Amino acid sequence: MQILIAIIIGAIFACALYMMLRRSIVKLIMGLALLGHAANLLIFSAGGLARARPALVAPGASSPPIPYADPVPQALILTAIVISFGVLAFMMVLVSRAHDAVGTDDIDEFTSTDR
């Protein structure tokens, strides 16, 4: 199962990099979103994949029973999701304003606004 998830995460990273190398600013944003999702999945899988094993300590025990899912990567991912949503919302507004100014979503055409 770990190998399959590693391959899927690698494929998502590859798709994200491919989309980020395109000339369209919209594809750049979609690539950045995919890159964020792939990074979240990587952190989640690094924390260990234990099915139906919460990290709850029973009364009188000093640690949870092994195997258990580590809650720290899950908390980091929740924070990363909120931050990436805010960044993507800002980028979408920025691209919308840039498209209104330039009239295209081609990255090479944005250099005409520098003059």
Backbone as CSV, one residue per row, in Angstrom:
resi,resn,N_x,N_y,N_z,CA_x,CA_y,CA_z,C_x,C_y,C_z
1,MET,0.823,-1.196,0.000,0.000,0.000,0.000,0.867,1.261,0.000
2,GLN,1.982,1.225,0.727,2.868,2.382,0.779,3.467,2.682,-0.599
3,ILE,3.801,1.628,-1.340,4.386,1.816,-2.676,3.367,2.465,-3.613
4,LEU,2.131,2.020,-3.556,1.085,2.585,-4.404,0.868,4.061,-4.098
5,ILE,0.826,4.404,-2.837,0.628,5.808,-2.458,1.835,6.642,-2.871
6,ALA,3.040,6.093,-2.748,4.239,6.825,-3.183,4.207,7.076,-4.696
7,ILE,3.758,6.104,-5.462,3.658,6.272,-6.917,2.602,7.318,-7.268
8,ILE,1.483,7.290,-6.570,0.418,8.266,-6.823,0.899,9.677,-6.485
9,ILE,1.594,9.825,-5.354,2.110,11.141,-4.976,3.132,11.624,-6.001
10,GLY,3.988,10.741,-6.475,4.952,11.111,-7.509,4.273,11.533,-8.796
11,ALA,3.205,10.841,-9.167,2.464,11.211,-10.375,1.804,12.575,-10.219
12,ILE,1.275,12.863,-9.048,0.658,14.172,-8.814,1.715,15.267,-8.859
13,PHE,2.893,15.017,-8.267,3.988,15.981,-8.362,4.385,16.211,-9.816
14,ALA,4.476,15.143,-10.610,4.850,15.271,-12.013,3.808,16.075,-12.790
15,CYS,2.534,15.806,-12.548,1.472,16.569,-13.219,1.524,18.039,-12.822
16,ALA,1.798,18.299,-11.544,1.874,19.680,-11.073,3.030,20.420,-11.731
17,LEU,4.183,19.774,-11.820,5.325,20.424,-12.465,5.080,20.650,-13.953
18,TYR,4.433,19.694,-14.604,4.112,19.854,-16.023,3.175,21.049,-16.225
19,MET,2.164,21.155,-15.373,1.224,22.262,-15.519,1.878,23.602,-15.192
20,MET,2.815,23.611,-14.258,3.479,24.863,-13.904,4.416,25.342,-15.015
21,LEU,4.875,24.447,-15.874,5.763,24.820,-16.965,5.016,25.271,-18.222
22,ARG,3.697,25.229,-18.204,2.921,25.691,-19.345,2.944,27.206,-19.400
23,ARG,2.523,27.785,-20.513,2.578,29.232,-20.692,1.344,29.936,-20.153
24,SER,0.329,29.222,-19.785,-0.901,29.831,-19.301,-0.812,30.073,-17.800
25,ILE,-1.221,31.252,-17.383,-1.183,31.582,-15.955,-2.228,30.789,-15.177
26,VAL,-3.325,30.426,-15.830,-4.353,29.611,-15.168,-3.809,28.208,-14.894
27,LYS,-3.074,27.654,-15.845,-2.468,26.338,-15.625,-1.388,26.403,-14.558
28,LEU,-0.733,27.548,-14.439,0.247,27.729,-13.375,-0.429,27.650,-12.010
29,ILE,-1.563,28.292,-11.877,-2.295,28.251,-10.605,-2.792,26.843,-10.315
30,MET,-3.314,26.164,-11.331,-3.771,24.792,-11.119,-2.610,23.877,-10.745
31,GLY,-1.440,24.102,-11.338,-0.256,23.334,-10.989,0.181,23.585,-9.556
32,LEU,0.107,24.832,-9.116,0.455,25.139,-7.730,-0.525,24.490,-6.755
33,ALA,-1.801,24.451,-7.133,-2.782,23.784,-6.283,-2.491,22.287,-6.193
34,LEU,-2.181,21.685,-7.334,-1.828,20.257,-7.321,-0.558,19.996,-6.525
35,LEU,0.400,20.904,-6.620,1.635,20.764,-5.858,1.361,20.803,-4.363
36,GLY,0.457,21.676,-3.951,0.074,21.734,-2.540,-0.611,20.456,-2.080
37,HIS,-1.477,19.912,-2.917,-2.158,18.659,-2.565,-1.171,17.499,-2.471
38,ALA,-0.226,17.468,-3.402,0.774,16.397,-3.373,1.651,16.504,-2.128
39,ALA,2.006,17.725,-1.749,2.810,17.900,-0.538,2.018,17.476,0.699
40,ASN,0.735,17.791,0.723,-0.105,17.358,1.849,-0.184,15.837,1.920
41,LEU,-0.349,15.193,0.789,-0.387,13.729,0.779,0.945,13.130,1.205
42,LEU,2.046,13.767,0.825,3.361,13.291,1.226,3.539,13.380,2.741
43,ILE,3.140,14.492,3.324,3.221,14.636,4.782,2.316,13.628,5.468
44,PHE,1.120,13.438,4.916,0.175,12.495,5.510,0.707,11.068,5.473
45,SER,1.306,10.686,4.357,1.831,9.323,4.254,3.093,9.142,5.103
46,ALA,3.858,10.221,5.304,5.055,10.116,6.147,4.685,9.913,7.610
47,GLY,3.491,10.353,7.987,3.042,10.174,9.364,2.609,8.762,9.674
48,GLY,2.527,7.925,8.687,2.124,6.535,8.891,0.663,6.337,8.557
49,LEU,0.406,5.281,7.846,-0.963,4.973,7.452,-1.453,3.797,8.290
50,ALA,-2.180,4.095,9.320,-2.757,3.062,10.178,-4.263,3.205,10.115
51,ARG,-4.928,2.186,9.664,-6.362,2.248,9.454,-7.104,1.972,10.755
52,ALA,-8.031,2.864,11.063,-8.920,2.730,12.219,-8.149,2.592,13.531
53,ARG,-7.044,3.300,13.645,-6.256,3.291,14.877,-6.033,4.726,15.345
54,PRO,-6.943,5.283,16.136,-6.720,6.638,16.627,-5.614,6.656,17.680
55,ALA,-4.993,7.793,17.827,-3.916,7.928,18.806,-4.491,8.329,20.158
56,LEU,-5.314,7.461,20.706,-5.933,7.709,22.011,-5.257,6.845,23.059
57,VAL,-4.941,7.458,24.173,-4.299,6.740,25.263,-5.392,6.251,26.205
58,ALA,-5.398,4.952,26.457,-6.397,4.360,27.354,-6.113,4.789,28.793
59,PRO,-7.151,4.815,29.630,-6.929,5.177,31.035,-5.954,4.200,31.700
60,GLY,-4.942,4.745,32.352,-3.953,3.927,33.033,-2.767,3.542,32.173
61,ALA,-2.809,3.776,30.868,-1.690,3.443,29.982,-0.798,4.674,29.798
62,SER,0.443,4.450,29.417,1.357,5.571,29.215,1.492,5.971,27.745
63,SER,1.068,5.112,26.834,1.132,5.428,25.412,0.006,4.691,24.691
64,PRO,-0.355,5.175,23.493,-1.399,4.485,22.736,-0.906,3.144,22.209
65,PRO,-1.817,2.218,21.951,-1.388,0.916,21.418,-0.838,1.064,19.993
66,ILE,0.208,0.311,19.715,0.873,0.358,18.409,0.176,-0.613,17.478
67,PRO,-0.090,-0.363,16.228,0.177,0.831,15.444,-0.927,1.860,15.624
68,TYR,-0.570,3.110,15.543,-1.545,4.186,15.625,-1.180,5.280,14.635
69,ALA,-2.151,6.079,14.297,-1.927,7.177,13.360,-1.393,8.376,14.131
70,ASP,-0.305,8.941,13.658,0.307,10.089,14.308,-0.544,11.331,14.053
71,PRO,-1.010,12.029,15.089,-1.887,13.186,14.871,-1.158,14.457,14.456
72,VAL,0.163,14.543,14.633,0.892,15.773,14.305,0.867,16.063,12.802
73,PRO,1.170,15.095,11.920,1.065,15.408,10.478,-0.349,15.777,10.059
74,GLN,-1.344,15.197,10.700,-2.719,15.541,10.360,-3.020,16.988,10.729
75,ALA,-2.515,17.440,11.865,-2.717,18.836,12.259,-1.957,19.775,11.327
76,LEU,-0.753,19.386,10.915,0.011,20.205,9.972,-0.706,20.319,8.631
77,ILE,-1.304,19.228,8.202,-2.010,19.239,6.920,-3.245,20.122,6.987
78,LEU,-3.973,20.084,8.091,-5.140,20.956,8.224,-4.731,22.423,8.150
79,THR,-3.627,22.768,8.780,-3.129,24.141,8.708,-2.704,24.481,7.284
80,ALA,-2.032,23.557,6.618,-1.573,23.802,5.248,-2.748,23.958,4.289
81,ILE,-3.817,23.234,4.507,-4.999,23.358,3.644,-5.598,24.749,3.751
82,VAL,-5.706,25.259,4.960,-6.276,26.594,5.156,-5.383,27.660,4.525
83,ILE,-4.078,27.543,4.729,-3.156,28.529,4.163,-3.153,28.455,2.641
84,SER,-3.141,27.250,2.075,-3.130,27.130,0.617,-4.434,27.628,0.001
85,PHE,-5.555,27.470,0.712,-6.813,28.012,0.200,-6.746,29.531,0.123
86,GLY,-6.195,30.165,1.139,-6.055,31.620,1.118,-5.122,32.090,0.018
87,VAL,-4.006,31.394,-0.168,-3.053,31.773,-1.215,-3.664,31.576,-2.598
88,LEU,-4.382,30.481,-2.799,-5.016,30.248,-4.105,-6.106,31.276,-4.395
89,ALA,-6.862,31.654,-3.368,-7.885,32.680,-3.567,-7.240,34.007,-3.959
90,PHE,-6.137,34.359,-3.297,-5.412,35.587,-3.651,-4.879,35.515,-5.070
91,MET,-4.307,34.364,-5.455,-3.763,34.232,-6.809,-4.861,34.316,-7.858
92,MET,-6.030,33.760,-7.577,-7.119,33.831,-8.556,-7.569,35.272,-8.764
93,VAL,-7.635,36.053,-7.695,-8.007,37.459,-7.834,-6.915,38.222,-8.577
94,LEU,-5.671,37.928,-8.270,-4.553,38.590,-8.937,-4.539,38.285,-10.431
95,VAL,-4.792,37.039,-10.798,-4.824,36.666,-12.211,-6.021,37.300,-12.905
96,SER,-7.139,37.394,-12.215,-8.313,38.035,-12.801,-8.021,39.505,-13.116
97,ARG,-7.375,40.196,-12.178,-7.021,41.597,-12.415,-5.981,41.725,-13.532
98,ALA,-5.018,40.807,-13.575,-4.001,40.852,-14.634,-4.625,40.563,-15.990
99,HIS,-5.585,39.646,-16.033,-6.263,39.341,-17.295,-7.066,40.541,-17.772
100,ASP,-7.684,41.279,-16.849,-8.414,42.482,-17.239,-7.471,43.546,-17.804
101,ALA,-6.258,43.626,-17.259,-5.309,44.647,-17.712,-4.663,44.278,-19.041
102,VAL,-4.301,43.007,-19.207,-3.553,42.590,-20.397,-4.475,42.035,-21.473
103,GLY,-5.496,41.290,-21.084,-6.426,40.717,-22.053,-6.097,39.303,-22.477
104,THR,-5.119,38.678,-21.849,-4.752,37.308,-22.181,-4.209,36.625,-20.925
105,ASP,-4.119,35.298,-20.988,-3.540,34.581,-19.849,-2.164,34.006,-20.184
106,ASP,-1.588,34.436,-21.310,-0.255,33.989,-21.711,0.791,34.736,-20.889
107,ILE,1.697,33.993,-20.269,2.694,34.605,-19.399,3.636,35.515,-20.170
108,ASP,3.950,35.175,-21.407,4.850,36.006,-22.209,4.247,37.372,-22.533
109,GLU,2.938,37.462,-22.584,2.282,38.732,-22.889,2.266,39.682,-21.698
110,PHE,2.536,39.170,-20.499,2.530,40.050,-19.329,3.715,40.999,-19.306
111,THR,4.719,40.750,-20.125,5.873,41.664,-20.170,5.517,42.977,-20.855
112,SER,4.402,43.022,-21.573,4.006,44.267,-22.231,3.552,45.304,-21.226
113,THR,3.195,44.895,-20.017,2.781,45.849,-18.998,3.972,46.502,-18.318
114,ASP,5.191,45.994,-18.526,6.382,46.561,-17.896,6.834,47.845,-18.590
115,ARG,6.428,48.040,-19.801,6.904,49.185,-20.569,6.103,50.426,-20.288
